[in-house]
Amino acid sequence: MKVSDAIRNRRSINLFDPAYKISDAQVHELIEAANLTPSAFNIQHWRFVWLRDAAVLKQAGEATWFQPQVTDASLVLLVCLDLKAWQKAPERYWANAPQDVATHMLDNILRIYDNNPLLERDEAMRSASMAAMTLMLKAQDMGLESCAMACDERRMAALVNLPRDHAICMVLALGKRFKDPYPRPGLLSVEDVLVTDSF
Ligand SMILES: Cc1cc2nc3c(=O)[nH]c(=O)nc-3n(C[C@H](O)[C@H](O)[C@H](O)COP(=O)(O)O)c2cc1C
């Protein structure tokens, strides 16, 4: 599929076909693609919790205000971020780079995020959000569709035993469309969103 088609065809699906079963190989392919997403200092902050067990999905449905995507989709991922990934063996993020580049990057990682929780969170959230978009576009390429969702983060965190140094980015439901979504609800124009040089 052409990238432009994947972008144009992607819609948020509210009703998924509950009969469609996704394979482990498909999930692997999706996550492998997500890992190619750009991330701040290549830290790859994203962590995906595959909500799989029926009892877990039932509670996840409650934590997403009973939206049907959670119970009907073929794959439900809780997109999380490891806020402290920059401290966790950061040399692995630059293991294949020339030594001088790796040293420079590691020095910068440790300097920039130290004592800067806002930047630490912003950069991890940016990176995880982009990984979610990769998943959505890869899903299109694989003949699947998706819906990004908000959730009650405290309930969801308790459900998945979220580590204290992690945060939640979004819930992502993926599967086969059961019903067409309504037409795009209201698109802004290029002029509405493009600012040249300054506001
Ligand atoms: C961060 C985020 C949270 C969203 N939360 C929900 C949600 O909880 N339920 C839902 O049905 N759609 C949710 N959406 C999907 C948006 O409603 C949808 O992207 C928007 O209406 C545009 O429609 P489209 O994605 O079909 O182009 C969310 C999207 C994003 C990016």
The ligand as a Gaussian input file, in Angstrom:
#p B3LYP/6-31G(d) Opt

LIG

0 1
 C       -5.360000      10.852000      21.710000
 C       -6.621000      10.384000      21.043000
 C       -7.666000       9.937000      21.827000
 C       -8.834000       9.463000      21.214000
 N       -9.818000       8.935000      22.003000
 C      -10.872000       8.318000      21.397000
 C      -11.812000       7.594000      22.179000
 O      -11.692000       7.490000      23.408000
 N      -12.838000       6.999000      21.520000
 C      -12.985000       7.076000      20.152000
 O      -13.932000       6.493000      19.611000
 N      -12.092000       7.760000      19.396000
 C      -11.044000       8.362000      19.987000
 N      -10.107000       9.008000      19.223000
 C      -10.291000       9.084000      17.773000
 C      -10.747000      10.483000      17.332000
 O      -12.069000      10.717000      17.748000
 C      -10.623000      10.557000      15.806000
 O       -9.263000      10.407000      15.463000
 C      -11.124000      11.863000      15.225000
 O      -12.506000      12.008000      15.449000
 C      -10.881000      11.932000      13.708000
 O      -11.483000      10.837000      13.048000
 P      -10.603000       9.836000      12.173000
 O       -9.528000       9.269000      13.070000
 O      -11.560000       8.791000      11.680000
 O       -9.990000      10.625000      11.052000
 C       -8.959000       9.494000      19.804000
 C       -7.886000       9.949000      19.039000
 C       -6.729000      10.375000      19.636000
 C       -5.572000      10.797000      18.776000

